Amino acid sequence: MIDWLVHNIFRFTSLREAIFEEVHFYDAIDAAIKEPSTNLTWCEEDGLWRGWTLKDNTYLFDDVGYTTMVELWSNGLLRDEDEEMVQ
């Protein structure tokens, strides 16, 4: 019964491709969740961008505030490079 159902579902190319796209989508989500570093960025009412990064089970807060998101992210990238040089 299961073989018959699988055979009939995968017989249609468009349906087969849609199923594989869905599987790859969930694989991408799973890989993103398992990344060693993640962050959250937001703009507050004062117009300054702030954020946090979770790296090696430690939260690093950028609560100073930057005028653009690019400044906030570049500061985080510079901090990450500095940490890699120290190690």
Phi and psi in degrees as a GROMACS rama.xvg file:
@    title "Ramachandran Plot"
@    xaxis  label "Phi"
@    yaxis  label "Psi"
@TYPE xy
-64.8923  -42.4699  ILE-2
-58.9583  -41.1312  ASP-3
-63.2744  -44.6655  TRP-4
-63.7391  -47.1157  LEU-5
-62.7109  -43.7553  VAL-6
-59.3832  -44.1293  HIS-7
-71.538  -34.5564  ASN-8
-68.1361  -45.2426  ILE-9
-81.4579  -1.89014  PHE-10
-69.1981  -32.8486  ARG-11
-87.0085  119.75  PHE-12
-60.0338  -45.2949  THR-13
-64.2735  -39.5016  SER-14
-69.2285  -40.7897  LEU-15
-61.4315  -45.1804  ARG-16
-64.2618  -39.071  GLU-17
-64.7677  -39.1522  ALA-18
-64.8623  -44.4391  ILE-19
-67.2651  -35.8893  PHE-20
-62.2429  -40.5811  GLU-21
-64.103  -42.4076  GLU-22
-62.3863  -44.4901  VAL-23
-65.8354  -33.8971  HIS-24
-61.7297  -46.8901  PHE-25
-68.2909  -31.9868  TYR-26
-63.7943  -39.3694  ASP-27
-66.7954  -39.9558  ALA-28
-63.7577  -43.6776  ILE-29
-61.8867  -41.6485  ASP-30
-65.3214  -39.2774  ALA-31
-66.007  -37.2357  ALA-32
-66.8421  -33.654  ILE-33
-84.4791  -0.0512318  LYS-34
-61.0101  143.431  GLU-35
-69.9939  -20.2354  PRO-36
-131.27  135.269  SER-37
-140.043  161.275  THR-38
-148.886  166.086  ASN-39
-136.4  134.26  LEU-40
-128.693  139.959  THR-41
-149.341  159.546  TRP-42
-109.847  125.89  CYS-43
-91.4474  177.104  GLU-44
-61.4802  -26.4201  GLU-45
-79.0648  0.0380522  ASP-46
85.8006  4.57147  GLY-47
-99.0016  141.914  LEU-48
-89.6494  131.93  TRP-49
-131.384  167.764  ARG-50
-173.396  176.736  GLY-51
-140.386  157.156  TRP-52
-130.448  135.688  THR-53
-103.793  116.455  LEU-54
-139.79  123.669  LYS-55
53.2467  45.8254  ASP-56
60.0926  27.0311  ASN-57
-127.841  130.751  THR-58
-87.6197  128.011  TYR-59
-113.341  115.388  LEU-60
-97.7093  133.893  PHE-61
-106.861  80.239  ASP-62
-99.6771  6.2345  ASP-63
-67.518  -44.1844  VAL-64
100.292  132.769  GLY-65
-127.799  151.513  TYR-66
-73.5156  -26.0793  THR-67
-130.592  157.304  THR-68
-65.968  -32.8956  MET-69
-62.9194  -40.6461  VAL-70
-61.8931  -42.4455  GLU-71
-62.4768  -47.9645  LEU-72
-68.335  -40.7562  TRP-73
-65.4096  -35.1738  SER-74
-63.3566  -41.7439  ASN-75
-64.9983  -40.1168  GLY-76
-65.7764  -40.2483  LEU-77
-63.8894  -40.0558  LEU-78
-63.3949  -41.8656  ARG-79
-63.4037  -40.2698  ASP-80
-64.4099  -41.276  GLU-81
-61.3992  -41.2027  ASP-82
-65.2991  -37.6641  GLU-83
-68.9527  -34.1664  GLU-84
-67.8114  -35.3559  MET-85
-69.447  -37.0545  VAL-86
